Amino acid sequence: MSVSVKICGITKPEHANLAAYYGARWLGFVFFDKSPRNLTLQDAAAMRRQLPSSTERVGLFVNASHDFIEDACDALDLDWVQLHGDEYPNEALILKNRLGVSIIKAIGVSTAEDIDQADMFAPHVDAILFDAKPPKGSDRPGGNAHSFPWNLLSGRDLPYPWLLAGGLTPENVRQAVQESGAHAVDVSSGVEDGPGRKSGDKIEAFLRAAKAVR
Ligand SMILES: O=C(O)c1ccccc1NCC(=O)[C@H](O)[C@H](O)COP(=O)(O)O
C-alpha cells in the first residue's frame, strides 16, 4: 500500500489540481492570519469551484472560534478540520457533531513523551498529526520546515490513524517514512520556493518520492 500524502498550505487552484494529478489524498488550507499561507474566507470561496473533486479538503485552525470554523467549512466545502491550537480533548467531538466533518488533531513532538499526549485526543478524533514543535521565535505552531527525530515513532504500533509532518522534503521523505513507519505524510515548506510560494515541480517531486516508498 502506498503512502498517503497531504499537501498543506495550498493557496492556488493550479497547485491543488497538480497535487491531485500526482495522487495527493488531502489538500490543506490554512486559516491563520500569522501564516504566509493564510486564506481569507473570501479567498476560499473564490477558489472553491476550481478545486479537484478527487482530493479531501482540510482546513487548518489555531484557536479559531467554532463560528469561524463553520464559515470556513461552508466557504470551501471542507471534509476535515485540523486543530493546531490549545483545544481540550472532547472539543473535537463537539465540532464533529456540529459540522459533520472529520477531525485531525496536531501534536507537537520533540520527545517520546510528547507522542503519549495523543492518547487523550485519539478517542475523539479521526487522525493525529505528529508535527515538530515550533522553533524558538516562530509565531505559528506549524509550517516551520522543522523536523523531529523520526525514530521516536518507530516500533510504536499506535492504535489510531496518524500522519507524519515537519520538515519533510522530496529528498528526505523516503527516509522519514522508513524510520518512522508512517503510512501518511504531510508537507508544506518542503514543496515551496519560499514561505507561502508553492512550487509545482516540488509538489510533483514530493508526491513521486512518497509514492515510490515501499
Ligand atoms: O503552514 C502554516 O503556516 C501553519 C500555520 C499554523 C498552523 C499550522 C500550519 N501548518 C500545518 C501543517 O499541517 C504543515 O503542513 C505542517 O506543520 C508541516 O509543515 P512544514 O514543516 O512546513 O512541512
The ligand as an ORCA input file, in Angstrom:
! r2SCAN-3c Opt
* xyz 0 1
  O       1.517     26.096      7.402
  C       1.316     27.005      8.223
  O       1.665     28.174      8.013
  C       0.627     26.703      9.516
  C       0.323     27.739     10.370
  C      -0.306     27.472     11.567
  C      -0.640     26.185     11.922
  C      -0.340     25.141     11.086
  C       0.308     25.378      9.875
  N       0.651     24.324      9.058
  C       0.327     22.996      9.441
  C       0.667     21.851      8.607
  O      -0.078     20.884      8.548
  C       2.007     21.764      7.944
  O       1.908     21.069      6.767
  C       2.932     21.040      8.900
  O       3.077     21.846     10.028
  C       4.307     20.787      8.276
  O       4.863     21.979      7.845
  P       6.310     22.003      7.179
  O       7.304     21.660      8.237
  O       6.453     23.384      6.690
  O       6.283     20.998      6.063
*
